[in-house]
Amino acid sequence: MCRNIRVLHNFEPPATEDEVHAAALQYVRKVSGSTRPSAANQEAFDRAVHEIAHLTRHLLDDLVTSAPPKDRETEAAKARARAAERYARTG
């Protein structure tokens, strides 16, 4: 999975529309191989982002879990610790 696309399921508070849109944008950029589409492809690109964000929101709304919701700050701290360890090893 693309590193820029974050897990959005089972967080408290739930994923915002901005987070869903950002994930959809990253997905379309990855699949299309373009961060900035040409003028000829802009409409198709924007439509894809909109549709994927819409479907992602439906997916998140429909998913069920018995696990307790994750805390964003705790998960962010874990990610920072993993990154610090990973980058410390490359030096």
Backbone bond lengths (Angstrom), bond angles and torsions (degrees), N, CA, C in turn:
res aa  C-N    CA-C-N  psi(-1)  N-CA   C-N-CA  omega(-1)  CA-C   N-CA-C  phi
1 M - - - 1.449 - - 1.526 108.16 -
2 C 1.287 116.00 149.03 1.454 121.96 177.80 1.535 109.42 -62.17
3 R 1.303 117.59 132.20 1.467 120.98 -177.61 1.516 112.96 -62.76
4 N 1.315 117.75 -24.87 1.455 120.45 -178.25 1.524 113.31 -80.83
5 I 1.313 117.33 -12.41 1.453 120.07 177.63 1.520 107.52 -91.86
6 R 1.307 116.37 118.30 1.457 122.53 -176.03 1.520 111.54 -96.43
7 V 1.336 114.90 154.11 1.462 120.61 173.42 1.523 107.45 -64.96
8 L 1.314 116.60 132.11 1.462 121.36 -178.23 1.524 112.92 -115.45
9 H 1.313 117.13 -9.74 1.462 121.36 -174.94 1.524 111.95 -84.99
10 N 1.309 116.06 142.76 1.458 125.51 170.93 1.527 112.93 66.13
11 F 1.314 116.70 47.36 1.456 121.76 173.39 1.511 109.48 -115.28
12 E 1.305 115.07 151.73 1.453 120.88 173.90 1.516 107.07 -122.68
13 P 1.304 120.15 117.62 1.459 127.58 -0.41 1.531 110.91 -72.97
14 P 1.331 116.88 160.95 1.468 121.00 -178.69 1.526 112.26 -60.22
15 A 1.309 115.15 162.39 1.471 121.41 179.15 1.522 110.33 -56.64
16 T 1.316 115.19 138.80 1.457 120.71 179.22 1.530 109.79 -83.40
17 E 1.315 115.67 166.34 1.462 120.08 176.72 1.527 110.52 -62.52
18 D 1.334 117.03 -34.84 1.469 120.35 177.74 1.524 111.28 -63.98
19 E 1.328 117.80 -40.53 1.463 121.32 178.62 1.526 110.97 -66.35
20 V 1.323 116.05 -41.13 1.466 120.40 178.54 1.529 109.59 -64.56
21 H 1.318 117.54 -43.94 1.465 121.53 179.16 1.525 110.63 -63.07
22 A 1.330 116.98 -42.87 1.465 120.71 -179.62 1.532 110.66 -62.26
23 A 1.328 117.50 -40.66 1.461 120.56 178.05 1.530 110.60 -65.30
24 A 1.328 116.94 -41.96 1.462 120.82 178.42 1.522 110.89 -63.61
25 L 1.320 116.86 -41.92 1.459 121.36 178.27 1.524 110.98 -61.76
26 Q 1.330 117.45 -44.53 1.463 120.55 178.63 1.524 111.06 -62.76
27 Y 1.321 116.22 -40.65 1.461 120.31 178.99 1.530 110.72 -61.77
28 V 1.321 117.08 -48.25 1.470 120.78 -178.70 1.525 110.36 -64.96
29 R 1.316 117.33 -39.42 1.468 119.96 176.26 1.522 111.17 -60.52
30 K 1.317 116.53 -43.74 1.466 120.88 -178.81 1.523 110.80 -65.40
31 V 1.321 116.69 -48.18 1.462 120.93 -177.16 1.521 111.63 -66.55
32 S 1.329 116.67 -39.91 1.462 119.96 -177.25 1.529 112.15 -81.19
33 G 1.328 116.59 -19.72 1.456 119.83 -177.72 1.514 112.63 75.26
34 S 1.331 116.54 20.12 1.463 120.66 -175.56 1.520 110.35 -139.91
35 T 1.328 116.24 130.18 1.463 118.89 174.72 1.521 111.20 -87.62
36 R 1.323 115.71 -26.54 1.469 121.51 176.96 1.526 107.62 -132.90
37 P 1.322 116.63 104.23 1.465 118.07 -179.23 1.525 111.72 -69.49
38 S 1.301 115.41 157.16 1.463 120.16 175.23 1.522 109.06 -67.53
39 A 1.315 115.89 165.03 1.464 120.25 178.76 1.524 111.13 -58.00
40 A 1.324 116.50 -34.71 1.466 120.66 -179.89 1.524 111.80 -67.52
41 N 1.341 117.56 -26.41 1.466 121.55 -177.10 1.521 113.64 -105.46
42 Q 1.328 117.84 -2.85 1.463 120.85 -174.49 1.523 112.66 -58.70
43 E 1.324 117.78 -44.67 1.465 120.52 -178.31 1.525 111.44 -62.51
44 A 1.324 116.68 -45.45 1.468 120.57 179.56 1.530 110.46 -63.93
45 F 1.320 116.43 -40.74 1.463 122.47 179.14 1.528 110.03 -61.54
46 D 1.327 116.81 -51.00 1.465 121.63 -179.36 1.525 111.70 -62.77
47 R 1.316 116.35 -40.22 1.462 120.43 178.64 1.530 110.40 -63.24
48 A 1.319 116.85 -42.24 1.468 121.06 179.31 1.528 110.47 -62.79
49 V 1.319 117.36 -43.90 1.466 120.67 178.74 1.523 109.90 -60.40
50 H 1.318 116.83 -46.29 1.466 121.20 -179.86 1.530 111.38 -60.87
51 E 1.329 116.97 -47.56 1.467 120.77 -177.93 1.526 111.77 -66.50
52 I 1.320 117.55 -39.97 1.465 119.97 179.94 1.521 110.27 -69.04
53 A 1.317 118.02 -38.67 1.465 120.64 176.37 1.529 110.00 -62.34
54 H 1.321 116.69 -42.64 1.466 121.50 178.89 1.531 110.47 -61.07
55 L 1.311 117.37 -47.86 1.463 121.22 179.54 1.526 111.82 -66.38
56 T 1.316 116.99 -35.95 1.466 120.52 177.81 1.521 110.42 -63.93
57 R 1.324 117.06 -42.43 1.464 120.39 178.11 1.525 110.03 -61.02
58 H 1.346 117.99 -43.69 1.467 120.70 177.50 1.517 110.72 -61.46
59 L 1.320 117.22 -43.10 1.463 120.68 178.84 1.521 110.43 -59.96
60 L 1.325 117.35 -49.31 1.459 120.59 -179.32 1.528 111.68 -61.67
61 D 1.318 117.08 -38.26 1.464 120.80 179.03 1.523 112.34 -68.11
62 D 1.335 117.21 -29.94 1.461 121.08 -175.68 1.525 114.38 -91.35
63 L 1.319 118.29 -19.34 1.455 120.79 -178.99 1.525 110.90 -68.53
64 V 1.325 116.28 141.88 1.463 121.50 177.08 1.523 108.38 -124.16
65 T 1.313 115.71 151.65 1.455 121.41 177.77 1.511 109.14 -153.59
66 S 1.325 115.83 152.41 1.461 119.99 175.38 1.530 110.49 -97.71
67 A 1.323 116.69 -5.24 1.464 121.16 179.04 1.523 110.07 -73.72
68 P 1.309 116.67 146.61 1.471 118.36 176.82 1.521 110.23 -67.88
69 P 1.328 117.46 150.13 1.470 120.18 179.29 1.526 110.91 -60.57
70 K 1.328 114.92 145.83 1.463 120.84 178.39 1.520 109.37 -85.07
71 D 1.322 114.61 151.68 1.453 121.95 177.07 1.524 108.62 -94.27
72 R 1.317 117.24 129.11 1.472 121.50 -176.79 1.523 112.57 -60.89
73 E 1.320 117.16 -42.29 1.469 120.11 -178.07 1.532 110.88 -66.19
74 T 1.316 116.89 -41.21 1.459 120.62 178.76 1.522 110.54 -63.72
75 E 1.328 116.82 -44.68 1.474 120.60 179.51 1.525 110.97 -65.87
76 A 1.333 117.48 -37.36 1.465 120.84 178.24 1.526 110.30 -65.66
77 A 1.325 117.23 -39.94 1.465 120.75 178.29 1.521 110.64 -64.11
78 K 1.330 117.02 -40.93 1.469 120.79 176.95 1.526 110.61 -61.83
79 A 1.316 116.97 -42.63 1.469 121.25 179.94 1.529 110.70 -64.58
80 R 1.325 117.16 -40.93 1.467 120.19 177.73 1.520 110.80 -63.46
81 A 1.333 117.56 -40.36 1.465 121.18 179.28 1.532 110.34 -65.01
82 R 1.339 116.88 -41.97 1.473 119.62 178.04 1.522 110.61 -63.79
83 A 1.331 117.42 -41.10 1.463 121.11 179.79 1.521 110.74 -65.54
84 A 1.335 117.00 -42.18 1.462 119.92 179.80 1.523 110.48 -62.08
85 E 1.324 117.09 -40.78 1.463 120.84 178.44 1.525 110.52 -67.12
86 R 1.315 117.37 -43.66 1.459 121.70 -178.33 1.525 110.62 -62.91
87 Y 1.333 117.48 -46.16 1.461 120.51 -177.31 1.523 112.25 -75.28
88 A 1.320 117.82 -24.63 1.459 120.77 176.32 1.523 110.34 -68.50
89 R 1.334 116.44 -33.81 1.469 121.10 -179.08 1.525 112.19 -73.34
90 T 1.331 118.07 -25.55 1.465 119.98 -176.11 1.517 112.53 -82.63
91 G 1.312 118.16 -12.26 1.456 122.44 -175.51 1.463 114.65 -83.33
